[in-house]
Each structure stands twice: as C-alpha cells, then as structure tokens.
Amino acid sequence: MSLVIASSDGLVSRTLGRVRASYHAAMPHHRLRRYVGDAADIPTYTSVRERLLLFDEATTVLSLSPQACHIVEVGSYLGASAAVLAEVLRRERPDNGRLYCIDTWNNDAMSEGVRDTYEQFRANTSRWQDLITPIRSSSTQISLHESLQLALVFIDGDHSYEMVTADINRFAPHIIPEGRLILHDHRSKPGVARALGNLLESGQWVIQRCVESLVSLRRAPWTTTTS
C-alpha cells in the first residue's frame, strides 16, 4: 500500500508542477508582477515576455558566476527593464551588485519625440535606488575602467547600426565568459539586425535564448578570451 501511495503522490506532484508551469506560461504578466509589483505596468517598448527573459538570464548568470555582479543597461527610458534587472540583483547580490543605467533621458532616439523623462525614471525605479546608478550621458562619452567586469549588458539605446556597434565594442570586452550580451529590437530595427549578424559571423558569440525581439548571446564555448 505504501508503494502505491508513494507512486500516487509522485504523480500528483508532477501534475501540479505541469499545471504551475502551464499557468506561468499562459499568464506572464502575473509572473512579472510577482517579481517587480507595480513596476510591471511601467510604460515600455519591451514586452512582458522579453522582460521575463531579462530576469531569467540575469538570474542564471549571477547565480553561476562568483566574480562579476554588475550589470549595464544602455537605454533605460522610463525604467521598466531597469526594475527587472535591479530586482535580480536584490535577490542574488543585494550587498555588492550594481545596475548602471546609461541614458540621456531626453528621448533622443524615441519615436514619440524629445522630452525629459529622467524624473519619471527615478520615480518608477525608486524601490531599487540603492542598487541603480543612473548615468545621464551618451554611452559613447563615459569612461570605463580596464578591470571592469560585467555579468550582463543590455543594449537598447540608439538603434542605428553605428551606435549599436559602438555600444557592443565598448561594453562587450568587459563581459565575463559566463555573461550575457542582450540586444533588443533585432527584428524591427535593421541596424540592430546587422550588428547581431556581425556578432554571429565573428564566431565569438552564440545565441543563448531569443524571445520576440530580444536576443541573449553568450560567448561561444570554443572561445576562452574576450573579443
């Protein structure tokens, strides 16, 4: 009788696990709200599923890598994706993790027109202000220390080929071997698609995961040094 009970319990457990997985897959916004609360409703061009991919990839890297615990986001807009990345830091590295958000907050490359969004960003991300360092500047104008190590870089700023390439060349060399380089809008922006093609053609990077227009890359397993 005990063997039958054990088997039945196992079946129930597996069934409940499948139900939970199906629920999370069908209700991504509910899952996102569990992580970041009302920040799930911040206006953004990054979809719920894309933000969940950011959460999962950042969690994977920070849980595996003992050395790097810093994240860079190029293009932060109103803070929707910054809230997700900062929440991962809070869960995985609350004492020594930093999220550096780089943006002019002038909507320079936004289709909706130029306006100052900095205070709105600060208000939306106030819950994580102890983990976020906003850098109000063009990404090409900031200085990087040679020893800087990054767990993840999320590029979602100026989508022109020249600027995406410049951001990749600037930040990718600082990504640790286990880290991630994540690009947004590769399906809708030709400049991003072209830059992504260059990365794959180089043989130095491979696609780890892709959801909608968000693609996460890691260093190719046959490479041992940064490119």
Secondary structure, 3 states (H helix, E strand, C coil): CHHHHHHHHHHHHHHHHHHHHHHHHHCHHHHHHHHHHHHHHCCCCCCHHHHHHHHHHHHHHHHHCCCCCEEEEECCCCCHHHHHHHHHHHHHCCCCCEEEEEECCCCCCCCCCCCCCHHHHHHHCHHHCCCEEEEECCHHHCCCCCCCCEEEEEECCCCCHHHHHHHHHHHHHHEEEEEEEEEECCCCCHHHHHHHHHHHHHCCEEEEEEECCEEEEEECCCCCCCC
